[in-house]
Amino acid sequence: MNIFDIMGPVMVGPSSSHTAGAARIGLTARRLLGSQPVKADILLHGSFAATGAGHGTDRAIVAGLLGMRPDDAALPRALRIAEQEGMAVTIRAGQMRDAHPNTALLTLTDGGGRTLSVSASSLGGGRIRVNAIDGMEASFSGEYPTLIIRNEDRPGILSEITRVLYEHNANIATVQLYRDRRGGLAVTVIECDAPLPERPRAELAALDGVVRCTYLDMGED
Amino acid sequence: MSFVSVSALLAAAEREPLWQAVLDDDCRDRGVERSESLERMEALWRAMVRSAKEYDAARRSASGLSGGQGAKMAAAQSIGGPFLRDVIATALMVGEQNACMGRIVAAPTAGASGVMPAVLLPLRERDGLADETMVQCLYVAAGFGQIIAARASISGAEGGCQAEIGAASAMAAAALVHARGGTPQAMAAACAMALQNVMGLVCDPVAGLVEEPCVKRNVMGAVNALACADMALAGVASAIGCDEVIDAAAAVGRLMPASLRETGEGGLAATATARRIAESLGGERPGPAEG
């Protein structure tokens, strides 16, 4: 924790976990989708479901999906704004197995019909963790510039990915690898120390065996 | 973060002002320039001022439990005079602002966001202190808060209300000593006394919401901070050192049953009235809700 985890963030109340963290989950999911969703199905689990309404958890997640940060004064009006902007929102309570008490599962559809599901938890103090993307396990906070690469599960692919990063002098903070089954699809999550320019991102996306390369930089507007 | 103890922070404060030791440590920790750290803290100070200024007496929380009380206090008289009235009113206003989905600065949490502005804003107003001094106060508060977070907790779900309002009160007490030109030792004493005064305070939000008694506990945190800063400045010492007080609070937090740690099941939340309120809110069932 640094001193700005103690002092701050500036946020719309009432709860850093149920409001600020929820807004951050929405904003992270929007960035992962790459555009404003036209349809959003939001499943709230645990304490998010139990006390979410009183904490504005629903509005906060939708605000994030609209591109608002946790300190946006328009956050309480997010449901109305979503309606005006033609975002079809459904919110329901549900049970998720072995999930952190403050977890939401967001199923989003963009204007081109592409869907993305993101499961994320609010850990307290406004900090969050993404648990899964499209049902595949992952674990990252969004506090670092992050690459989420969907690739074939075959030998050598990780070294090709890290070679591209090395060639562009990008320092890796953490690496995680997940797969659904042997020889199937894998998710490689790489957190970098500094923002990653367009070129290495394009090179990674063009690598043989890489299905999709998503880049998340929460500092980038 | 290099300061895991108040004694280490005090040692660093022998070479430079304590607030500056916290600033320099932040620069090393995050690899940023002084100007970048200062700008960020200045923005937090401006947001803190705004959190009180944006208060709308007509606004009510979604549950209907919060709103309008700060305005009542601001229009009333305090036994302790106009300064104390302003402290109490500001704590209520920012606490309500938070409950009503207004913008606040979590310090260290949203539920305790009223404590720091409640003591700093009226003091600046009355004594005409420079914004620069107030930003220094925030560094002092953050420095002590960081040690409380590292050695104990700043989460009600982990340590009860002593971890939220208690931490905020201890941070505010140290900051007030800085504002009044006190020594680092007096800051540590104020922090220690503020935390020991609320040792064991439980987190028992009615219906699991950050409203009742949370808003009013901000008042207690602010007034406690004032009293402890005054004592420390007068030379009143804490028999138990600050690090030991923090460790004791951590131990008490671990001993606390889950029902008294933000689950909305014990304390005030377990009263018949609180249960009726929870029921009347329909979908709102008691459950953990970190401030």
Interface residues (C-beta under 8 A of the other chain):
Chain A: M1 N2 I3 F4 D5 I6 M7 G8 P9 V10 M11 V12 G13 P14 S15 S16 S17 H18 T19 A20 G46 S47 A50 T51 A53 G54 H55 G56 R59 D71 A73 L75 P76 P101 G124 G125 G126
Chain B: M1 V22 D25 D26 D29 R30 R40 M41 A43 L44 A47 S61 A62 S63 Q97 N98 A99 C100 M101 G102 R103 I104 V105 A106 A107 P108 T109 A110 G111 S113 L138 Y139 A141 A142 G143 G145 Q146 A149 A150 I154 S155 A157 M171 A207 G208 L209 V210 E211 G264 L281 G283 E284 R285 P286 G287 P288 A289 E290 G291
